[in-house]
Amino acid sequence: MKCAALTIAITIGMSLAPSAGAQRSIHLGLAGGAAIPVGELDSSYSAGATGLATLAIGPQESPLGVRIDYQYAGFNGKTVAGASVPDTHISSLTGNLVMAFRVGYAKPYLIGGAGWYPVRFPGAAKRENDFGVNGGAGVAFPLPYTGIGAFIEARYHDVNRSDTSPYHYIPVTFGVMF
């Protein structure tokens, strides 16, 4: 399964590789916001903070691009049946395809991909290494007089855990691209 995801990511990356004369755009970005647990994850955890570091690559003037994202999503433990649940976090390293639409000043986009989601629960002897997928939408726009771009996005993450039911969460982030 992981090999298939890697093959798909390489294929997409190669198909987006510019020809020898074409210009390519590479940007680094940082974002922060809230991670909202959904479904089973919501029964034991409440929303927490999230951080995102991204590398965006794509041919200039093309609506298609690729993003490689590292995201940290923290969740605050709730009190369940009189017992306190310790805080936890889910990290992710994902490869994503981005499809942008130019609409005047702003640039709405769709984003989706797959990747590796290491999850460590407090007190666990080792972390779980799971595969997951994500999809969502955002809006990118330039910050006036700065030469820096900004974005707001929300994505739905589905972490396919091998031994139990999957985890779902939605990070909502605001970030900048350099």
C-alpha atoms as one frame of an Amber mdcrd trajectory, in Angstrom:
protein
   0.000   0.000   0.000   2.799   2.441   0.911   4.680   1.456  -2.257   1.585
   2.219  -4.359   1.246   5.663  -2.736   4.914   6.410  -3.386   4.576   5.306
  -7.020   1.558   7.580  -7.487   3.384  10.524  -5.903   6.447  10.033  -8.125
   4.268   9.724 -11.228   2.402  12.943 -10.395   5.661  14.724  -9.646   7.203
  13.651 -12.929   4.114  14.673 -14.885   4.337  18.142 -13.344   8.069  18.485
 -13.999   8.624  21.453 -16.305  10.361  21.107 -19.646  13.918  22.376 -19.945
  12.816  25.901 -20.922   9.870  26.259 -18.556   9.990  28.226 -15.287   9.284
  26.422 -12.059   7.983  27.938  -8.832   9.207  26.732  -5.435   7.837  28.165
  -2.170   8.274  27.408   1.515   5.354  27.980   3.852   4.454  27.965   7.537
   0.962  27.855   9.032  -0.819  27.444  12.331  -4.347  26.997  13.547  -6.729
  24.583  15.221  -6.987  20.792  14.887 -10.583  19.648  15.319 -11.172  15.955
  16.167 -14.071  14.220  14.407 -15.841  10.899  15.080 -14.164   8.465  17.477
 -11.254  10.833  18.126 -13.773  13.459  19.308 -15.090  11.143  22.034 -11.796
  11.346  23.986 -10.153  14.557  22.741 -11.057  18.187  22.182  -9.583  20.627
  19.661  -5.966  21.614  20.003  -3.280  23.502  18.127  -1.773  22.538  14.792
   1.338  23.631  12.912   2.244  23.088   9.253   5.478  23.363   7.258   5.104
  23.029   3.503   7.146  22.929   0.317   5.117  23.909  -2.763   6.426  23.077
  -6.245   4.837  23.681  -9.618   5.300  25.191 -13.055   4.572  28.921 -13.056
   1.195  29.879 -14.503  -0.014  26.282 -14.215  -3.108  25.463 -12.146  -1.494
  22.176 -11.005   1.131  21.889  -8.317   2.552  19.560  -5.700   2.918  20.195
  -1.979   4.918  18.214   0.536   3.570  18.906   4.028   4.691  18.109   7.551
   1.916  18.738  10.058   1.699  18.423  13.826  -1.817  18.262  15.301  -2.205
  18.274  19.076  -5.390  17.218  20.844  -6.427  17.990  24.425  -7.626  15.024
  26.461 -11.152  15.063  27.891 -12.536  13.540  31.067 -14.337  10.335  30.078
 -16.309   8.282  32.656 -14.572  10.152  35.490 -11.053   9.480  34.177  -8.821
  12.098  32.560  -7.522  11.209  29.088  -3.952  12.501  28.520  -3.265  14.860
  25.610  -1.975  13.304  22.391  -0.774  14.331  18.965  -0.728  13.095  15.389
   2.074  14.036  13.014   1.896  13.601   9.270   4.185  13.724   6.266   2.075
  13.899   3.111   2.427  14.412  -0.624  -0.453  16.409  -2.080  -1.725  17.449
  -5.484  -3.021  21.031  -5.679  -5.497  22.304  -8.288  -5.814  26.110  -8.237
  -8.376  28.408  -9.845  -7.502  32.027 -10.533 -10.388  34.314  -9.532  -9.168
  37.908  -9.501  -7.173  38.787  -6.408  -7.690  35.462  -4.616  -6.807  31.966
  -5.796  -9.121  29.231  -4.452  -7.691  25.706  -4.606  -8.439  22.078  -3.939
  -5.811  19.941  -2.238  -5.579  16.218  -1.588  -3.012  13.538  -1.049  -1.715
  10.663   1.005   1.076   9.979   3.425   2.520   8.664   6.637   0.830   9.391
   9.983   2.877   8.406  13.055   0.640   8.470  16.157   1.958   8.189  19.724
  -0.359   7.869  22.665   0.842   8.759  26.180   2.094   5.675  27.979   2.380
   3.635  24.765   5.627   1.696  24.351   5.911   2.636  20.673   4.181   4.795
  18.129   1.748   3.574  15.494   2.887   4.106  11.902  -0.223   4.400   9.796
  -1.183   5.372   6.254  -3.716   8.114   5.692  -5.315  10.363   3.123  -6.480
  13.963   3.207  -8.504  16.351   1.109  -9.763  19.881   1.407  -9.880  23.379
   0.045  -8.278  26.731   0.628  -7.798  30.242  -0.658  -4.398  31.790  -1.416
  -3.873  35.531  -1.770  -0.951  37.986  -1.801  -0.301  40.139   1.250  -0.210
  43.730  -0.046   3.193  45.438  -0.317   5.120  42.452   1.042   5.810  40.003
  -1.796   4.599  37.273   0.566   1.600  35.072  -0.118  -0.914  33.950   2.483
  -3.411  31.093   2.604  -6.340  29.810   4.625  -7.277  26.134   4.312  -9.197
  23.291   5.892  -8.586  19.607   5.215 -10.197  16.370   6.314  -7.621  13.747
   7.393  -8.485  10.034   7.491  -5.841   8.001   9.356  -6.303   4.289   8.615
  -5.138   2.608  11.798  -4.164  -1.030  11.399  -5.590  -2.388  14.641  -8.713
  -0.281  15.313 -11.119   2.091  13.625  -9.658   5.075  11.742  -9.093   8.537
  13.217 -10.496  11.628  11.534  -9.649  15.261  12.154  -9.875  18.633  10.445
  -7.033  21.133  10.778  -8.027  24.704   9.912  -4.907  26.791   9.254  -3.719
  30.256   8.264  -0.252  30.518   6.793   2.283  32.405   4.726   4.326  31.361
   1.686   7.795  32.710   0.970
